[in-house]
Amino acid sequence: MGFNLPRLAIVVQLKDHGTPPSIISSPTMSSAPKRRLQLSEQLSVPPAEPGTFENIPQIRHIAPNSTDQRVKDKVLIITGANSPLGIGRASAHQFANNGARAIFLCDFSDDFLSVHERELNSLYPTVDVHARQFDASNEEAVKAVVDEALEKYGRLDILFANAAIVGTNRLFWDIEAEDFFKTLRTNVLSVFLASKHASLAMQRTSPSKPYPSGSIIATASVAGLRSNAGSTDYSASKAAVISLMQTTSYQLSGTGIRCNAICPGLIETGMTGPLYEVARQKGTERKIGQLNPMRRGGIADEVARVALFLGSDEASYVNGQAWAVDGGLSAGHPFVPGKLA
């Protein structure tokens, strides 16, 4: 096709199995300064011998026992955490219940942030919960909360970029350029800024975190995977979120920082709440989700459990992926049951 795609060159030095530097450079950015990165534990330390059982090797493990708390002692930031019905709030509960050391709850709106903070404190008194109100597309504000996490705890382990708006909900020729870019600013720029500053923080090492590591999770949508699941601006923004996670996963090669997108289908959240309310008033709630194989809509906790997995070390080899949590909607071509002809 005539395309000449650049490659990322990765130069690695290993010495005494310590925490060696690596250099990532790109031919397209040759004039830019090279950033020195530390390598992950898996690339720095030889794997331990697992032992044997009747002359066959025992199973090797990277993650801790799956019966343990999945994010024990980890520090995390969640954006888009205000809605009582939202994925952000539900995820905070899953992370807290699984041993997080500190959770920063962030949102542009703060109607319920303090309520969520008090609830989490009452249920999980050993978890430090911090409510922070700011615009997730404001770089200074994003950097400030990341810096605060580093100052207070000396580490950042998980960033869940969940902030988003529904967009215009109009046909594309009725969308003004200003409205289109408003959606992209909230839904895409916020993820870019979160990834930028979180990834730098996740490379910070300390006695409690001797190797760089982390998990960046972004909420995309099935609308970013397939058409006809959202408006033009919303769908474009969610496709961009998926691309951001795929691209950053490669640019963070070797650091142990994983980047993944979650793609919810029709989930009852603050964003979709009006649809559910109308359906309940009409007595047609059972029709919600009828186009997916589960024949129902989803709830926020079902998405939160995927976020918990992706944030944990159990997802140690899951990177650069778009995980659909949609009841199977994106697995096939939608049709209306009984209306094939």
N, C-alpha and C positions, 0 to 999 in steps of 0.2 A: 504493500500500500504506500510505500515511500516514507513511512514514519521512522524517525530515528529517536527512539526513546532512551533518555539518559539512565544510567545505572548509579546506584549509590555504592560508593567504594567504602568498605569497612576495613580499617587497619587495626589490628589487635596485638598488644604485647602482653605476654604472660610471664610472670616472675614469681617463683616461690609460692604459687597458688594463693597469692594475696588478693587484693582488690585492684586489678590493673586498670589503667586507662585505655580507652579506645578512641579512635577518631573517626567521625562520620563526615564525609564530604561528598559533594555532588558537583559534577562537571558544570551544571547550570548555575552554580553559585560559587564559582572558583574565587571570586573577588571577596567573598564574605569570610570573616574569621571562622576558623574551625573550632567547633565546640568539643571539649574533651569530656568524655563520658566514662563512668565506671561500669564495669560489667556485672551482670547478675551473679548470684551465688552459684547457679547451675553451670555457668561458664567459667567460674573462678576456682571452684573447689572440685577435685576429683570425686566422682560418686562413690559412696561407701559400699563395700561389699555386703550384699544382703544375707550372706550365709546360704546354707543348703538344707534341703530336706530330702533324704534318701537319694543323694547324689544329683539332685536337680536344684538349680538356684531358686531361692525364695523370691517372692515378688518384690521388686523395687518400688519405693515410694518417694514422691516429691512432697506431696501435701501431708499434713498431719492426719491423725485418725478421724474418719468422717463422723464419729460419734462425739467428737469434741466440739466446743463452741467454734463456729466457723471463722469468725473475725476477731478472735480474742486479742485484746490490747491494741487493736488497730484504731487509727485516727482517720475520720472521714468527713467529707463535706457533701451535702446534698443541696442542690438548687431546685427551685420549684417545689417547695415543701409546705406551702401554706394551706392548700385545699384540704378540708376534712375528709373528702372522698379520694384524695389523690394518691398517686403512686409514690410520691416523695414521702408523705407521712407513713404510708404502709411500709415502705422500705426502711425508714428510720426505726420502726418497731422491730423489724426482722434483724437489723444490724445490732440494735441494743440487746435484743434477746439472745444474740449470739456472741456476746462478750466484747463489743466495741469499747474502747477506752473513752473516746470522745466523739461526739457528733455535732457538727455545725449545721443547723437548719436554716436555710436561706431562701428568701423569696422577695419579689418586688412588692407584694402585698404582705402586710403583717397582721391581718385581722385575726388569725388563729395561731400564729407562730408561738406566742407566749402560752397559749392553751396547750399546744403540743409539747412545749418544753416542760410544763408542769406535769402533764400526763406521763411523759417518759421518766421524769424524775421520781414520780410516785411508784411507777412500775419497776424501774431499773435504777435504784439509788446509787449503784456503783459506777454508772455511766455519766460522764460530764456532758451536759447538753447545753448548747449555746445557740440562741435564736439571733439571726442577723438579717436585717432588712436592707436590701439594695437591689439595683438593677443588674442582672446577670450579664448584660451586654455592655456594662461600664468597666473598662479595663482596670482603672484604679481601684474600684470596689472589689473586683475579683482578686486582684493581687493582694489587697489588704486582708481579706479573709484567709487566703493561703498563708500569707506572712504571719498572721495571728496564730494559725495552727502550728506553724513551725516554732514561733516564739514560745508558745505555751507548752508544747509537747515534744518539740525537736524532731517531728516526723509528720509525714502525710502519707497515708496508705491507699485511700480510696477516694475518688471523686466521682460522684454520680451527677452528671449534668442533665437534669430533668426539666429545667425551665422551658416553657413553650407557650405559645398562644395558638388558637385554632385557625387564625387567618381570616380571609375575607368571606369565604363561603359564597362566592359569586363566580359566574362564568368568566373565563380569562379576559374576554374583550371588555368586560365591565370593571376590571381591576385597574385602578390608577397606579402609576409607577411608585408613588409614595407609599401606598398601602402594601404593594408587593415587597418593597424593601423593608418596611416595618416588620413584616413577618420574618424575612430572612435575618434581620438584625436580632430579633428576639430568639429565634429558633436555631440559627446557625452561628452567628457571631458569638453568642454566649457559650456555645460548645467549643468553638475555637479558643476563646480566651481561657476557659476552664482548663482545656487540655494544655495550652501553652504554659500557664503558671503552675498547674498541678504537676506536670511532668518534670519541671525543674525542681520542685519541692520533693518529689518522690525519689530524686537522685541523692538527696541529702542522707548521709550516713551518720551513725552514732553508735555508742556502745550497745544500745537496745536494738539498733537496726544496722548491722555491720555491712550490709550490701544494699544497693539500690533495688527497689521493687515497687510495684504499685498496680492498681487497676483503675483505669478510666472507663467509665460506663456512660453512654449517652442514650437518651430516649429518642429513638427515631419513630417509625410507624410502618405498618404495612403499606401505607400510602407512599412511602419511599421505595417500596419494592415493586408495587403494581399500580397501575392506573385505576381510576374510578373508586378510590377509597378516600378522597379528600379533594379540596379545591386546588387550583393550579399552584398558588403560592405556598400553601401548606405542604403539598406533595413535593414540590421542588426543594423546599427547606429540609424535609426529612430525607430525601435522597442525598442531599448535601451532607447531612449528619452522618449517614452511612459511609460516604466517601471519606469524610474527615477521619473517622475511626480507622478505616482501612489504610489511609495514607500515613497517619501518625504512627500506627503500629509498626510500619516499616522504618520510619524515620527515627524511631526509638529502638532500633534493632540492638539487641544485646544487653539492654539495660534491665530487663526483667519487668518492664512496665508494659502491661497489656492494655489494649484499647478495643472495646467492643460496643456494638449498638444493640439495643433492645427494640424490637419492632412490635408494639402491641397492636392488636386488632381492636374490636369494639369492646372497650372496657368502661365500666361505670366509674367515672371520675367527675371532678368538678367541670371539666370541659364538655363531657357528654351528658352530664346530669339532666339538662333540659329535655333531651331526647327521651330519656328514661321516664321522666315525669309526665310528659305528654302521652307516652305509651301506657303508663299506669292509669292515667285519667280516662283513656279510651278503652282500657281493658285489653290492650294488644301487646302487653309486655312480653308474652311468650313468643312473639314474632321476632324479637330482637335477637340477632345472631343466627337467624334461620338459614343463612347461606353458608355457614361453616359446618363441618361435620359434627361438632359438639352440639349444635342446634341451640346455643345459648350465648349470651354475652358473658364477658369475664368481669372479675372484680380486681381491685388494685393489689390485693395480697398475692394473687397468682402471678402478677408481674414482679412484685417485690421479691418473691422467692427466687426468681431468675436473677435479679440484681444481686441478691445475697450470694448466690452461687458464683456469679461472675466476679464479685468482689473478693471472694475467698480464694485461698491457695488451692482449693479443690479444682478450680478452673485453671490450673497452672499451665496448661497447654492449649487454652482457648484464647485466640488472639486474632484481631482483625475481622471479626465475624458480625453478621447481622442476624440476631436471634429473633425469629418470629414467635410471638406469644399471642396467638390469634385463633385458637380453636381449630386450626387447620385451614383457615380461609385462604391463605396464600399458597396452599399446596395444590390447588386445582383451579379450574375455570368455573367461576360462579354461575349458578343457574337458579331459577325459582322452581322449587319442587312442584311437580305436577304440571309444569308449564313448558315442557320441552317441545310441544307442538300445538 
